[in-house]
Each structure stands twice: as structure tokens, then as C-alpha cells.
Amino acid sequence: MSNTAQIRIPATYIRGGTSKGVFFRLGDLPQSCQVPGRARDKLFQRVIGSPDPYSAHIDGMGGATSSTSKCVILSKSERPDHDVDYLYGQVSINTDFVDWSGNCGNLSTAAGAFAIHAGLVDASRIPHNGTCVVRIWQANIGKTIIAHVPITDGQVQETGDFELDGVTFPAAEIVLEFMDPSDDGDDGGAMFPTGNLVDTLDVPGVGSFPATMISAGIPTVFVNAADIGYQGTELREDINNDPAQLERFEKIRVAGALRMGLIQTPEEALKRQHTPKIAFVSPPKSYTASSGKAIEAGDVDLLVRALSMGKLHHAMMGTCAVAIGTAAAIPGTLVNLAAGGGEREAVRFGHPSGTLRVGAEARQVDGQWQVTKAVMSRSARILMEGWVRVPAETLA
């Protein structure tokens, strides 16, 4: 029987938006984990408690959902005009896999706050009272995020009265700007990889229906709720308790990934679970959110439900919110049409936990749509700090 000692690594457990993650400074990681590779993946999996055939994460820091199976690395940035580099790993719950293909918009909020807490932002740039502008380089997708973090008495202000649906308690508001959020990675730089605002997506075993496939914030496939048999008012238990529905959504996601050029064969989707996202939209309807809060049709511009790592998200992923805001700003997309069509600079959409407002600035340049930035507010709070422990054999 193995009886190797545990090693301890400085870490901070933070809620950012409607997600939670374990945050590390790059220099605090074991040497073998300071570079990409199997050692880093194994460490993050053991920290979270994956892969777990019970899908419970009893022996780790994870919460057995896509929103709580996350690790983050921050380091001082060597890029001009940036404070920190932010790298995000989405840890699969029950398979031997860490997905590095995209960003977490919710934890981008926490990245700005943690950068200050961890001493990674030049002290001369932190006011005694006011707002510290943290310039973040999102290393997964090669994009700039600007976090406006409130400061009180020289420290990050974490408590406040800003309420975020999907988070139980109010906190201090952090405004995020996602600069030039269209993805210029795997799809060759096009915001709409197919060249169209709307395509007919053929999904083997499911059918054919309109889809907007966009790379902004995170690659996302949008379909109309009605076209796949939904109302758009569904909550988590309406989808996640039915394996047949989840399998159907995965078929749609794989078909979208192939059409967007993110994968070349369906089998590759198994190693790219984090992207693309699949979301379904609907014109406004009244419904009761998971908290019991009544959402009236007049409160929102449209309804959106999105899946992350194979399950319907309890609220909305931050990166997917960027995709929603961007698509809503472009006349003719399914998101824009669900919101009533026309030109708009912001939308408020309904999700399973409530509502969220996101803004985006879109324009056409030489016949191609471009988005200069997307903006939304979130919050973040440190839950625990100290050391996380893993068996030494993890790094063997």
C-alpha cells in the first residue's frame, strides 16, 4: 500500500461570477507543472478530484459540475500594456482530461481580483480608494480582458450590494471588458467561421435546422429552442436528468464543431469538451427561475439556455454571455432575431437562474463583422486561501 506523504502547494479558492476555481501563482507550482504537459494536467485533476467515476468529487476541491471543476494559473505578464497572464483549465469530472481550448468568462472576474491579492499588479497602480484597472492577457485564446476592480483602503473590495442571479449573496461589482472578443484561433480569424450569419445545420440522427455559429468570447452554436422541441424556459433538471436529451445536444455540438472547423472528425470532440458551446434561444416568455424568482417576459429581450461540458448550465457562462451579446448586436443572427431584430448595443436575457445584461459594440468593416469589445458586470470573492494538498505520487 502506498504511504507517500502529501505535498502542499499555495492556492486560493475563489468564486468568480457563477463559477468557482482553485487559483495558483505560476511560481508556486512544482517545477514540472510550471510548463504545459501531463504533469500539470495530473496535478489539476488531483486537486479537483478527477477523474471520478462517481461524478461526486468527494476526494478533491471540485463541486462535480462544470462551474466548479476549474483551475487557474496567473503570472506577471511580459506583454506590453498587460499586468498578468491568465491561463484556465477546465477539468473533466469523470474522464481523464483537462481542456485548455477556451476561457472562463466568470473566472476572468476573479483573475482580476486575484492578480491584486497575489501581488502581481504594480503597487503604484493600485489606488487607496477607487478602481484598479487590471489588464489581463487571456493566454488560452490570446485576448485582452480589462477588469475594473473596486478598491477600499488599498485592498480589493469584495463585499457590496451588487446582485448577480445565480449567486446567493450580493458582493462588490467588477466590470469586465472583453476586448476584440472574436476568436482568431482555430477558425482562422472569422467571427462567423462559415461566412454566414445563419446556416442550416445537418445533425445525423437529430435533423436539420437553422443555426448561428459564432466565435466571440467562446465558439458557440446557437439554435432556436422551438426547432429542437423546447420552450426556452427550461431549468437544469428539465434537461440534465434525461440522458437521451443530453446525447442529442452532444450530437448537435459535434455537428457544429465540424461545421466551424474546430475538429476534423467526430471522435476529436471527446478531447474538446469545453468548446464549442451549444445554446438555444427563444423570444421572451415568463417563467420561474431556479431560485423561485418570477421572470416576466417584459423583463428580458430574449431567453437563452446553454450547455457546458455536456450539461445545462445553472446560469450562464461568462464567455457564452459575450457570444450572446455579440450575436445580438448583429442584425440577422438567431440571437438578434429572438431579441426582436434590428440594431442594438446591449441585451438583457433570461437564463435558468434569472437575468443578465451584456453589451457589445459591433460594426461592419469591408463587409465583415467586427466587435471591438463586450462588457458585463460580475463579482468575485475569496472563499479560502492557504495550501492545497495532493499525494506526492501525483507528481511521480
C-alpha positions in Angstrom: 0.0 0.0 0.0 1.3 3.4 -0.9 2.0 5.7 2.1 3.8 8.6 0.4 3.5 11.9 2.1 1.3 14.7 0.7 2.8 17.8 -0.8 1.2 21.2 -0.2 1.0 24.0 -2.8 -0.1 27.6 -2.1 -3.5 28.1 -3.5 -6.6 30.3 -3.3 -10.2 29.1 -3.7 -12.3 31.9 -5.3 -15.8 32.4 -6.6 -15.8 34.4 -9.8 -19.3 35.2 -11.2 -21.3 32.0 -11.1 -18.2 29.7 -11.1 -15.6 28.6 -8.5 -12.0 27.7 -9.1 -8.6 26.9 -7.5 -6.2 29.7 -8.3 -2.4 29.4 -8.4 0.5 31.7 -9.0 2.7 30.1 -11.7 5.9 30.3 -9.5 4.2 28.5 -6.6 3.6 25.3 -8.7 6.0 22.4 -8.7 8.7 22.9 -11.3 7.3 20.2 -13.6 3.9 21.8 -13.5 5.1 25.3 -14.5 5.0 24.3 -18.1 2.2 22.7 -20.1 2.0 18.9 -20.1 0.9 15.8 -18.4 2.4 16.7 -15.0 0.3 19.9 -14.9 -2.8 18.1 -16.0 -2.4 15.3 -13.4 -1.9 17.9 -10.7 -5.0 19.8 -11.6 -7.1 16.6 -11.8 -5.9 15.5 -8.4 -6.6 18.9 -6.9 -10.2 18.9 -8.3 -10.7 15.1 -7.6 -10.9 13.9 -11.2 -11.4 11.6 -13.0 -14.2 10.5 -10.6 -16.4 7.6 -11.8 -18.9 8.6 -9.1 -19.1 12.2 -10.5 -19.1 13.5 -6.9 -15.6 15.0 -6.4 -15.6 13.8 -2.8 -11.8 13.5 -2.7 -11.0 16.9 -4.2 -11.8 20.6 -4.4 -14.2 20.3 -7.3 -18.0 20.5 -7.0 -18.9 17.9 -9.6 -20.3 20.5 -12.0 -18.7 22.3 -15.0 -18.9 25.5 -13.0 -16.8 24.2 -10.1 -14.3 21.9 -11.8 -11.8 24.6 -12.7 -8.1 25.6 -12.1 -6.4 28.9 -12.9 -2.8 29.9 -13.2 -1.7 33.6 -13.0 1.7 35.2 -13.5 3.1 38.6 -14.2 2.8 39.4 -17.9 5.8 40.1 -20.1 3.4 41.5 -22.8 3.4 45.3 -23.2 0.4 47.1 -21.5 -0.7 44.0 -19.6 -0.4 43.2 -15.9 -0.9 39.5 -15.8 -1.2 36.3 -17.9 -4.3 34.2 -17.1 -4.4 30.5 -18.1 -7.5 28.5 -17.4 -8.0 24.7 -17.3 -11.5 23.1 -17.4 -11.1 19.7 -15.6 -13.4 17.0 -16.8 -15.4 15.4 -14.0 -15.4 11.7 -14.9 -12.8 11.4 -17.7 -9.1 11.6 -17.8 -8.9 15.0 -19.5 -8.2 18.7 -18.9 -9.5 21.1 -21.6 -7.3 24.1 -22.4 -9.2 25.2 -25.5 -11.1 28.2 -24.2 -11.6 30.8 -21.5 -13.8 31.0 -18.5 -15.6 34.4 -18.5 -16.8 34.1 -14.9 -13.4 33.4 -13.5 -12.0 36.2 -15.6 -13.6 38.4 -12.9 -11.7 36.5 -10.2 -8.5 36.7 -12.2 -8.5 40.5 -11.9 -9.2 40.4 -8.2 -6.6 37.6 -7.5 -4.0 39.5 -9.5 -4.1 42.3 -6.9 -4.4 39.9 -3.9 -1.4 37.9 -5.1 0.8 41.0 -5.6 1.0 40.6 -9.4 -0.1 44.1 -10.1 2.3 47.0 -9.6 1.5 48.6 -6.3 1.8 52.1 -7.8 -1.2 51.3 -10.0 -3.5 50.4 -7.0 -5.4 53.4 -5.6 -6.1 53.7 -1.9 -9.7 54.1 -2.7 -11.3 53.9 -6.1 -11.0 51.4 -9.0 -7.9 49.5 -10.2 -7.8 48.7 -13.9 -6.2 45.3 -14.3 -5.1 44.5 -17.8 -5.3 40.7 -18.3 -3.8 38.6 -21.1 -6.1 35.6 -21.6 -3.5 33.0 -22.6 -5.9 30.3 -23.7 -7.3 32.4 -26.5 -4.8 35.2 -26.9 -7.1 38.1 -26.0 -7.1 41.1 -23.7 -9.6 41.4 -20.8 -9.8 44.6 -18.7 -11.2 44.2 -15.2 -12.3 47.2 -13.2 -11.8 46.1 -9.6 -13.1 48.2 -6.7 -10.5 49.1 -4.1 -11.2 50.2 -0.5 -8.3 51.2 1.9 -5.8 49.8 -0.6 -7.4 46.3 -0.7 -9.8 44.6 -3.1 -13.3 45.3 -2.0 -15.2 42.0 -2.1 -18.4 42.8 -0.2 -21.1 45.1 -1.6 -24.7 45.3 -2.8 -24.3 44.1 -6.4 -26.6 41.2 -7.0 -25.9 38.6 -9.7 -28.6 36.0 -10.5 -27.1 32.5 -9.9 -25.1 33.8 -6.8 -26.8 33.6 -3.4 -25.3 36.7 -1.7 -24.5 40.2 -3.0 -21.0 41.4 -3.4 -18.9 44.2 -5.0 -19.4 44.8 -8.7 -16.5 44.2 -11.1 -16.9 45.4 -14.6 -15.3 43.3 -17.3 -14.4 44.5 -20.8 -13.6 41.7 -23.3 -11.5 43.4 -26.0 -11.8 42.3 -29.6 -13.5 39.1 -28.4 -13.9 37.4 -31.8 -11.9 34.2 -31.8 -8.9 34.3 -34.2 -7.6 30.9 -33.3 -8.8 27.6 -34.7 -11.3 29.0 -37.1 -8.8 31.2 -38.9 -10.0 34.5 -37.6 -13.5 34.7 -38.8 -16.2 35.7 -36.3 -18.6 33.6 -38.4 -16.4 30.6 -39.5 -18.9 29.5 -42.2 -19.2 33.0 -43.6 -22.9 33.2 -42.8 -25.0 34.7 -40.0 -27.3 31.7 -40.2 -26.7 28.2 -41.7 -28.7 25.1 -42.0 -27.1 22.6 -39.6 -27.5 19.0 -40.6 -27.2 16.8 -37.5 -27.2 13.0 -38.1 -29.9 11.3 -36.0 -31.4 14.6 -35.0 -32.4 16.6 -38.1 -31.7 19.9 -39.9 -32.5 23.3 -38.6 -31.1 26.9 -38.6 -28.0 27.7 -36.6 -25.8 30.7 -35.9 -22.2 29.6 -35.4 -20.1 32.4 -33.9 -16.6 32.7 -32.4 -16.8 35.6 -29.9 -15.9 35.1 -26.3 -16.0 31.4 -27.0 -17.1 29.4 -30.1 -20.8 28.9 -29.7 -23.6 27.2 -31.7 -27.0 28.9 -31.3 -30.2 27.2 -32.4 -33.9 28.1 -31.9 -35.5 26.4 -28.9 -38.7 25.7 -30.9 -36.7 24.0 -33.7 -35.4 21.3 -31.3 -38.6 20.9 -29.3 -38.1 23.3 -26.4 -39.7 26.4 -24.9 -36.6 28.2 -23.9 -37.8 28.3 -20.3 -36.2 25.0 -19.2 -34.3 24.6 -16.0 -31.4 22.3 -15.2 -33.5 19.3 -14.1 -35.6 19.5 -17.2 -32.5 18.6 -19.3 -29.8 17.1 -17.2 -31.9 14.2 -15.8 -32.5 12.8 -19.3 -29.5 11.1 -20.9 -31.3 10.9 -24.2 -31.6 14.7 -24.4 -28.0 15.2 -23.4 -26.9 12.8 -26.1 -29.0 14.8 -28.6 -27.3 18.0 -27.6 -23.9 16.4 -27.9 -24.7 15.4 -31.5 -25.7 19.0 -32.2 -22.5 20.2 -30.6 -20.3 17.8 -32.6 -22.0 18.8 -35.9 -21.4 22.4 -35.1 -17.8 21.9 -34.2 -17.2 20.1 -37.5 -19.0 22.9 -39.5 -17.0 25.5 -37.7 -13.7 23.7 -38.4 -12.9 23.3 -34.8 -12.5 19.5 -35.2 -11.9 17.4 -38.3 -13.6 14.1 -37.1 -16.4 13.5 -34.7 -14.0 11.5 -32.5 -12.0 14.6 -31.8 -14.9 16.1 -29.9 -14.1 13.8 -27.0 -10.9 15.8 -26.4 -12.6 19.1 -26.9 -15.5 19.2 -24.4 -15.2 22.8 -23.4 -15.8 24.2 -26.9 -17.9 24.9 -28.8 -20.8 25.7 -26.5 -24.3 24.8 -27.6 -27.2 27.2 -26.7 -30.8 27.6 -27.6 -32.7 30.8 -27.8 -36.3 32.0 -27.7 -38.3 35.2 -27.7 -39.3 36.5 -24.3 -41.6 34.4 -22.1 -42.5 34.5 -18.5 -41.0 31.7 -16.3 -39.9 30.9 -12.8 -36.2 30.8 -12.2 -34.5 28.1 -10.2 -34.5 30.3 -7.1 -38.2 30.7 -7.3 -37.9 34.3 -8.7 -40.5 35.2 -11.2 -39.1 36.4 -14.5 -41.6 38.3 -16.6 -41.5 38.4 -20.4 -41.2 42.2 -20.2 -38.1 41.9 -18.0 -35.9 40.5 -20.8 -35.2 40.8 -24.5 -34.8 37.1 -25.1 -34.3 33.7 -23.4 -31.1 31.7 -23.6 -30.1 28.3 -22.2 -26.6 26.9 -22.7 -24.8 23.7 -22.1 -21.3 23.4 -20.7 -19.3 20.2 -20.5 -22.4 18.2 -21.5 -24.8 19.6 -19.0 -27.3 22.5 -19.0 -25.6 25.4 -17.1 -27.3 26.6 -13.9 -27.0 30.2 -15.0 -24.8 31.4 -17.9 -21.1 31.0 -18.7 -19.4 34.4 -18.9 -17.8 33.6 -22.3 -21.1 32.5 -23.7 -22.7 35.7 -22.5 -20.1 37.5 -24.6 -21.2 35.4 -27.6 -24.8 36.3 -26.8 -24.1 40.0 -26.6 -22.1 39.9 -29.8 -24.6 37.9 -31.8 -27.5 40.1 -30.5 -25.7 43.2 -31.8 -25.5 41.8 -35.4 -28.8 42.0 -37.3 -29.9 38.7 -38.7 -28.4 36.2 -36.3 -30.8 33.9 -34.5 -29.9 35.6 -31.2 -30.7 39.0 -32.7 -34.0 37.8 -34.2 -35.0 36.2 -30.9 -34.5 39.6 -29.3 -36.7 41.3 -31.9 -34.2 42.1 -34.6 -32.7 45.5 -35.5 -29.6 47.2 -34.2 -28.8 47.1 -30.5 -25.8 47.7 -28.3 -27.0 45.6 -25.3 -29.4 42.9 -24.3 -30.9 41.5 -21.1 -31.5 37.8 -21.4 -33.2 35.3 -19.2 -31.3 32.2 -18.1 -32.2 29.4 -15.6 -31.1 31.4 -12.6 -32.5 34.8 -13.6 -31.4 37.6 -16.0 -28.1 39.1 -17.2 -27.3 42.2 -19.2 -24.4 42.3 -21.6 -23.4 44.9 -24.1 -21.3 44.7 -27.3 -20.1 47.1 -29.9 -20.3 45.6 -33.4 -19.6 47.1 -36.8 -19.0 46.0 -40.4 -15.6 46.6 -41.9 -15.1 45.8 -45.6 -18.2 43.6 -45.4 -17.0 41.6 -42.3 -18.5 42.0 -38.9 -16.1 43.0 -36.1 -16.7 43.5 -32.4 -14.4 46.0 -30.6 -15.5 44.9 -27.1 -18.2 43.3 -25.0 -19.0 44.5 -21.5 -20.7 42.9 -18.5 -20.6 43.1 -14.7 -19.8 40.2 -12.3 -18.4 39.8 -8.8 -15.8 37.7 -7.1 -14.9 36.7 -3.5 -12.1 34.7 -1.9 -13.6 31.7 -0.2 -10.4 30.1 1.2 -6.7 30.7 1.0 -3.6 28.7 2.1 -2.4 25.4 0.7 -4.0 22.6 -1.3 -2.6 19.1 -0.6 -2.1 16.3 -3.1 -0.3 12.9 -2.7 3.3 13.2 -3.7 2.8 10.3 -6.1 0.7 12.7 -8.2 3.9 14.2 -9.5 5.8 11.0 -9.9 
